[in-house]
Amino acid sequence: MNTSTSAASPRAHAGTHALEDPHAHAHALGQDTHPRVRYARPDVTETRTTWTEADVPLGYLSAAPDLARLAGGDAPGPGDDDDGDEEGEEEAWPLDDPPHGYRDPAPSQRHASMSAVGSSGGRRWQGGGGGGGCDSEDGAGSAGGSRRLSRSLEDLPTDIQEHILRCQCSCDHLGYGNFASSAPRLTNGCSTYTYIGPSPHTDHDLQEPPSDPDHGTPPSKTKDGLVVSVSVGSSGSSGGGSGGGGRARAWWVCVVVVLGAAAGVGVGVPLALRVDPGAELPQRLESARTLLRDSPLFDGHNDLPWNIRKFMHNKLHSFNFTAELKKLRPWSRSSWSHTDLPRLREGMVGAQFWVSYVPCESQRLNAVQLTIEQIDLIKRLIEQYPEDLRLATSADEVEAAFREGRIASLIGVEGGHAIQNSLGVLRALRDLGVRYLTLTHTCSTPWAECARAQESDEEDPNSPRGLTAFGKTVVREMNRLGLLVDLSHVSQATMREALQVSRAPVIFSHSSVYAICKNPRNVPDDILKRVASNGGVVMVSFYNYFLTCSKKATISDVIEHINHVRKVAGVDYVGIGADFDGINMLPERLEDVSGYPQLFAELLADPEWTEEDLKKLAGQNLLRVMRTAEQVRRDLQEQGQRPYEELPPTSRDDSCFYRFIRPADDGD
């Protein structure tokens, strides 16, 4: 089935066609006249509310400007203007005489969705998905003598503009495009067929596939392996498009065409993502970006807040997060600075745990005060850039922020010394929006042992072995609160005991693999297996000393650690926690937050990584852990679990703390 429409303007107009005297013109062509059709959205597209059938087929041009150029050159049609003046109409031109500026494309330039085809009446313009026309059964479509009103695409709402420019089919376009379901003898289906991919180079490439009257024309592929989506809209012999079956078939056709178009332009359709592992890096990079547009990249650890304190004294009025900090002092002179908004956007970061870190030297001094000040800084930073950042405290809020195009911003506290041995402080941190606590940093607390410089080092006589009884209570209270238990920085003994106690999945927010690099900060294989049993996630760090135990590393070293976690624990238990702004030596091609697509592009070269696997690595695994921890919290609440009130044992180092002691004569 063919559709006759006029050549499209190079600019994507919301153009419609009307005849000066549609009935007279139709009789002159030997056609029947049809009742008038009300346009879907006259308030937006035109002041007139009644249209002839000839007005209907074109609707809005749904193709990108480059497709329009393929249809008829760069020059506009006669009288084409963008002023939106609906009083004046453009001049008409006869079927066999396209206007000046519209040319018959040479074979090498023709596009299958907008090719010029011969007809007995001279030359007509075949409408396809790019031209945006629903088919007329008799093929009359829009008569060549019709006039077209100029209307700029910019006049439409933003969401409609985006839909029209992305959609390759000629369907209703959310009520703003072709609306022909009430017009007799119109199919309300999609165009004859829509070609997705490079322009054909020969007439053979433009040849229509054979049609099957019983089953329609099946989809096929080009010689480049790209999809050609084919319409199977109803025809006169099949009962027309006015019945329910015809409409259902039209919807199905539109779905096929839209999916085919999405695969061609890379908007996140799963079939479009898988590339040949042998593909060149640019092609794999584009596929990686497509994946990260579809599923959030969720990094587990970034120390930017401490750098803001270090460089700016937490004064955000002097801090421009939208600037390229790598070009500004003091950031440009620091090997510890890797983060700003432009690079976060380039790196396709969808969610980030910003860390409230304070040094171990503050333990037993003002650690709690400093921690709260850092939480305050993170919240003020988020509030200062509301178009780019959104505070998130749950998995649902992370996904909501991602849908809005904002970076979901969560808060983690690094180091159990921040709670100063107080379950009350732990609860208060949760109320402030904190969603994970790293049990230790590089110093042990009175209730949890940190990783030693080397596991073979002599044990610290002042440090506990693993978790004390109070340390286990801290873990249980974190489960009750829905706080994630982060085991990065802790000793292997603490890892094992925390995994034994915790009812919720645990995380390693920024650690790597001990079997590859025997750094005590890394995770041994027996712990990896326990993490899988627990349902947790190990987020691989990019620190060179955790990857290769040396100053040098490459992106391949990161992949080796990721693949090892996958091999030992499983693909459901691996994630990414680069530790940007908290380390000063990074692998080649992963020097700052803009490099994440490079990592996924390299993983796409490995056929063992499916699209779903890569989404799990990017962030779905961490989101699952968050949801499970939230469910454990709800379960404990339903069971009536009350807050834990145990006190830590008195330490000899508590002499600088005030402790209330009730006087002996104060009541019983």
N, C-alpha and C positions, 0 to 999 in steps of 0.2 A: 504494500500500500504506500502511495506517495502523497506528500502534502505540498501544495504550492504556496509559497510565501515570498515576500519581497526580501531582497538582500538586507542583512542586518547592518546597522550603523556601527562604525568602529567603537563608539562609546556605548555602554550598556544602558539603553534607554528603557524607560517604562512605556514603550510606544504601543499604541493601539491603532488599528486601521478602521476607517469608516468610509463608506461610499457617499458621494454627494446625493445620489438618488439610488439607493441600493436595489430597490425592486426593479426599476427600469434597467439598471445595469445587468442585473441577474437575468432578466428576460432577454436582453440583447445577447447574452452569452448562451442562451438556451437552457438556463437553469431555473429551478423552482425557487420561489421566494420562501422565506422561513420567518417564523415569529421572532420578534425582538427578544433579546436576552439581557437581563439585568447584570451589570458587572459586579464582581464580588465586593470590591471596596471602592465605590465611586467617590467617597469622601476624601480618599487619599490620591487616587490616580487621575480622576477627571471630575468635572462638574456635571457632565451629562450622566444620566442613569440608564438610558436605554441604548442598546447596541444591536447592530445587525449581526448575522452569523459571520459575515466577513470580518467583523471586528474581533471575533473571539480567538481565532487560531494563533495569532502571534503572541498576545499577552506580553509578558516581560521577557527580554532577552536574558536567558539564564546562563549564557556562556561567558567565559572570561574574554577581555578585549582581544586577546591574541586569536581566539577562535573567530571573532567578528572580522578581524583583518583577513583571516583565511577565506572568509566568505566573500568579501568584496572590496578589499583594499583599505587603505588608511583614510581616504578622503570621505567626509560625510556626504550624505545624500542631499538632494536639492532642498534648499531652505532649512537644512538641519541646524538647529540652534539649541542652546541649553538654557535659555532664559525662562523656561517653564511657562511661556505665554500660551494660554489655552484658547485665546481668541483666534489667532491666525493658524491656518493649516498649511501643510507643505504641498507643493505641487505634485500632481500625479504624473506617472510616466507609463507608457504602454508596456504590455507584457514583453514585446520583442525588442524593447529599446531601454535597457537599464540606464539610469541617470549618469551624468558625467561624474566621474570619480569612482563609480562602481564598475569593476571590470570582470570579465569572465576569467576566473582563475585558470592559470595554466595547469596541466595535469600534475606537475610537481608541487603545486600550491594548494590543490583542492583538498578539502577536508570532507571526510565521509558524512559528517553530520550537516554539512552546508555546501554540498556540491551543486554545480550548475548542471542541469540535465535538459536534454532536448524534449520538446513536445510539439504536437501538431500545430499549436497556436503560436509558434515561435519559441522563445526561450523563457523558461520559468525557473524560479529559485526554489530548490527543494529544501523544505524545512526539516531540520533534525533537532536533536536535543539541544545543540548549541543555539539554534534559532528560536527555540521555545514555542513550538506550535503543536496543538492537538490536531489529530488527523480528521479530515472530513471524508466521509465514505466515498463521495463522488469525485474526490480529488480536487474539487474546486478551490477549497481553502480560501485565501484572500485574493480577490481579483486584482489583476495587475493595475487596473485603473483606480484602485483605492487610494485614499489619502491617509497619511500617518501624522498624528499629532506628536510634537516633540514633548518629551517629559524627561527630566533628568533623574537618574537613579538616586542621586543624592537627596531628592525630596522625600524618599521613603524612610521609615524608621530603620535604625542601624541593624536590628536583628533581621529585618526583612532583606536589607541589602546583602547581608552576609549569606543568607539562605539562597537568594537568587544567584549570587556569584558562585556559590559552591555547587549548587544543584545542577546536574546535567540533564534532567528530564523536564518535560514541558507540562508538568502537572499543576495543581492549583497554587503552589507557592504560598501556602498558609493563608489563602484567601486574597492574595494580591496579584495573582497571575491569571492564567486561563481558567475560566469558570464556565464550563460548557455542559455541565450535567443536565441542565434544563433545556438545552437546545436540541431539537429533533435532528436526527441524522448525523450527530456528532458522537465520536467514540469516547471522548473525555479520557483517552488513553495517552500514551507517550508517543514520541516521534518514531519514524520508521526504524531507525537504529542510530545508536550513538557510538561513535568511535572514540576510545580513550587511549591516548598515547601519542606518539609522534605523527606528524602529517605523512600520509602515504606518498610514495614517490613515483608510483606508476598507476596507469589506469587499471591494471589488474588488481592493485591493492584496494581500489575503490569499488570493486565488483561486489554487489550485494550477494549475501549467501542465499541459497535456494530456500524458498518458503515451503512450509508444510501446512496445508490448510487445516489439518486436524490438530496439530500440536504447535503451530507457530514455528518461528525460526529460532533455533537454539543459539545460545551464546557460542562464540568462537574466539579464537586467539589470533593475533597478528603474528607476523613472522618474528617479531621481537618478543613474543610471549606475553604481550599485554592483552587485557580483556577487551572484547567488543561486546557490549550489552545490546541485546536485540529485543525489539518490541514484539509482543504477541497480542496486541490489542485486537478487540473484536472487529469484525467486518460486517458488511451487509449480509453476507451469506450465513453468518453465524448468529444473526439475530440482533445486531446493532448493539450500541452501548448504553441504551437507556434502561435496560433491565438490571436487576440486582447482580446477576452473574457477570454481566459485562463490567459493572463497576468493580466487583471483587477482582476480576482479572486485571483491570486497569491498575488497581492498587498494587497487585503483585508485580506487574510490569514495572511500575514506578520504583518499587523496592529494589528490583533487580538492577535497574538503570542507576539508581542512586548508589547502590553498593559498588557497581562497576566503576562509577565515576570516582567514588572515594578511594577505591583501590588504585586508580590511576594517578590521583593527585596526592595521595598519602595523607589522609585525614584520620588515620587510626583504625581502619578496618583491619581485622586480624589477618585476612588473606593477603593484604598488601604489605605486611611487615616482613614476612619471611623472605630474605634475600639469599641469593646464591652465596654460600660461604666463601667462594672465590671471587666475589664481587670486589670492585675497587673500594678504597676507604671512603671516598665522598658518597658513594651510594649507600654504604653501610651507616655512615654518619646520619644521612637523611632518615634512614629507617630507625635509627636509634632515637632521633628527635621525635619521630612520629610516635614511637612507643612512650616516650616521656611526656608527650602531650596528652596521651590517653590514660596514663597511670602515673601517680605521683612518685617522684624520686624523694625518698624520706631518709635524710641523713641523721644519724644518731648522736652527733657530738660536734659542736662548734664553739670555740672559745673567744669569739669576737667580743663579748661583754667585758672580759678581763682586759683585752687590749684597749678598749675605750676608756676603761679606768686608768690604765697605765699611761696612755698617751694624752687623753683629754680630761682626766680627773672626773669622769662621768658627766661632763658638761656638754649636753647634746646640742645646745645652741651654737656651739663651735664645730659641730660634726655634721658633715654632709654625706649621708649614706648613698646618695644618688651619684656622687662623683666617682671617678676612677681613682681610687685611693692609691693604686700602685704608681700614680704619677704625682702624688702629693706627699710632702713631708709632714710628719715623720714616718708615715706609713710606707713610703717608697724606699726608705732606708732600712726597713726591718724585714728580716727573713721570716718573721713570725706572722706577717700580715698577708692574708689570702682572700679576703671577703669584702665585697661591696655589692650593692644592688645590681649594677650593670652586669657584673660577673655571675651573680646568682641567677639572673635571667638567662644569660648565655649558657649557663650550666644546666638549665631546665630544672632547677631545684623546686620541688613542689611542697616540701615540708622540712622543717629543721628544728632539732632540739638545740636551743640556745642554752649555754651552760652558765649557771651561777657558781663560779669557782672562787675559792679564797685559799691562800697558801696555808700549808700545814703549820707555819709559824704562828698563825692566829689561834691555834688550838689552845683551849683553856684561857684565852684572852678575850678578844672581841670577834670571834668567828661568826657568831650568830648575827651581830650587827652588820658585819661586812656582807654576809650572805643575803640579808634582807635588802641591803642597799643595791646589790647586784640584781636581785629580782626586780626591784623598783626600776633599775636602769633598763632591763629588758622590756618591761611593760611600757615605759615611756618611749623607747625606741619604736615599738610596734605602733603606739598611738601617733607618733610623729610621721609615720609613713603608712597611713590607712589604705592607700590605693595599692600598696605592694605587700603589706604584711597583715596578718590577722591572728590574734591570740586564739589558740586552740587548746582544749583540755581533754578532748576525747577523740576517738577514732572518727566518729561522725562529723565532728567539727573540722577535723583535718580534711576530710573529703569535701565538706561544704566549701572550705576556703579554696581548695583546688579547683572546684567547679567555677568559682568566682574569678579565677585567674590570680588569686593572691597566694603568697607563700604562707602556709600554715606554720605558726610560730609557737613552739612549745618550750617549757622551762624544765631543765634538769638541774639538780644540785650535785656537784662533784665533791665527794668527801664526807664521810660520816661525822668528821669533827665539826661540821656545820651545825649539827643539832645539839652539841654540847651535852651529850649523854641524857637528853631530855625527850621523852615521848610527847610531852606537851608542845615542844618546839617542832617536832616532826609533824604533828597534826596541824599546827599553824602554817607550816610550809605548804602542806597540801591545800589548805584553804586559800593560800596566796596564788595558787595555780600551778605549783610544782607537780610534775608527774613522774619523775624518777629520782632516786637517790643512789649515788655510787657509795657503797658501804665504806670504802676507804679511799684516800688518795695515796700519796707516797709515804704516808705516815700511818701507823696503826692507831686505832682508837682504844680506849679501855675495854671495848667489847668486840672488836674485830681486828684481825691481823691482815696487814697489807702484804703485797708481794715484796720479797726481799730483792736486793740488787741481783743476787744469784740464788737459786734454790739451794745450792750447796753451801751458801754462806751460813755461818754460825747463827743460831737463833738468838733473837734479841730477848734477854731475860725479862725485860720490862713489857714485852708484847704478849698478848694472849695467843694461844694456839687455836687458829680457826675462829669460831664464834663462841663467846661465853654464853651463859644462860640468858643474860640480858640482851646479848646480840641476837639470839634466836627470837627473843620477844620483839625486838625491833623489826625483824623480818615478818613475824606474824602480824604486827600492827600495820606494817606496810601493805600486807595482803588485805587487811580489813579496810584500809583507806583507799585501795586501788592504786597505790604507788608501785611503779615497777622497781624491782630489785636489780640494781646494776652491779655486776661482779667484775667489771674492769678494775684493775689496780689491786685486787685482793689476792691473797696467797691461795695456793691450790687447796690447802686445808679449808680455808674459808669458802672457796667455791663449792667443795663437796658438801659441807655442812649446810650451807644456804640452800643448795639444791634439795637436800634431804628435808628441810623444814618447810620450804615455800610451797603453798598450795597453788600459787599462780605462776605462770611462766616467768622466767628470769631473762635478763638481757645482758650481753656484753656490749656496751655502747661504743667502744673503740678499742678492740683487741685484734690480734691476728693468731696465727697457728704456731704452736710450740714445736710441732714435729718438723717444721721447716726452719724456723729460727728460734733457738732455745733461749728466748728472753722470758724471764719470769712473768712479764706482763701478758704473755700469750697464753692460749688455751690448749692444754694437752688433749690427746685423742680420747682418753677415757671420759673427760669432762664434756667433750663434744657429743659423745654418745648419750651422756646423761642429760644434756641440754635438749636433745631430740626427744628423749622420754618425757622430759618436763614440758615440752612444747615451746621452749624459748627460742631466742635468736642470737647468733653471734655476728656482730657487725664489724667487718674487717677494716682495720685502720690503714692509713696510707703512710705512716711514719716509717722511714727507711730502716731505722734500727729495729723495728718490729717485723719488717719484711725480709731483710737480708742480713740483719745483725751487722750492718756496715753503713757507711755514709751514702752509698750509691744504691739506687734501685730503679726499676723501669715499670711501665704499666704491665708488662708480662709477669712481674713478681706479684703484683696485686692479684692478677688473675689466677696465679698458682695458688695463692692462699684461699681465694674464693672457691676454686675448684676442690681444694682439699676439704674445706668445710662441707661442701656439697657431697663429696664422696663418703666422708665418715659419718656426718650427721644427717644429711639429706638436703634437698633443694628447698624444703620448707623452713629451714632453720638458719639461713644465711642472709645477711644484710650488709649495709654499708654505714660505717661510722668513721669518716676520714680523719677527724680531729684537726680540721683546718683552724688556723689561728692559735693552735696550742702546740704546734710542732714547728721545727725549722729546717727539716730536710724531707723533701718529697720526691716521688718518682717522676721520671721524665714523662711529659704529656699529662701529668696530673698535678701541676704546680700550684693550682688554685681552684676555686669552686667552679670555674667555667669548664673544667675538664671532664665532668661526668659523662657527656655524650661520647667522648673518646673511648671510655671504658666499655660502654655498651656496644659501641661499634666494633670493638675487638671481640667481644663475646659473641656478636652476631656471626663472626667468622668461624665459630665452633658449632657444628651442626647438632651437638648434644643439647644446646641451649635453645629451648622453644620460646615462643613469645610469652606464654604463661609463666615459664621459669624466670624469664627476665623481669617480668612484672613483680614476681615474688621477691626477687633480689632487690629490686628498686625500692619497694616499700610495702607491698602487700603482706609480707611476713611480719613486719613490725606492727602494722595495723591489726593483724590477727591477734598478736600478743596483747596489744592494748585492749582489744575487745574482750579477750578472755580474762584479763585482769579486772576489767570493769564488771564482768559477770561474776567473778569470784567475790568481789566487793558486795554485789547485790545479794548473792547467796548467803554470805556471812551476816548481812543485815537481816535477812529473812529468818535466819537461825537465831537471831537475838544476841549475836556476839557483841559484847560491850567493849569499850576502849580498854586497852591494857593499862594498868596503873603501877606496874613494878618500878622500883627505883634501882638505879645502878649501885653497885657496892661502892662504899666510900674509898676514894683513892688518896694516896699520900700527896698527890699533886693538886689537891683541891683546896690548899690553904688560902689561895687568893679569892675564893668564892664565899659569898655570904650564905650561911645556912641557918635557917631559923630553928632554934631549939626552945621548946616550950619551957618556961620557968617551972620549977618544981611546985611552987605554990599557986599555979594557975589552974584551979579546978582539979577534978579527979584524974 
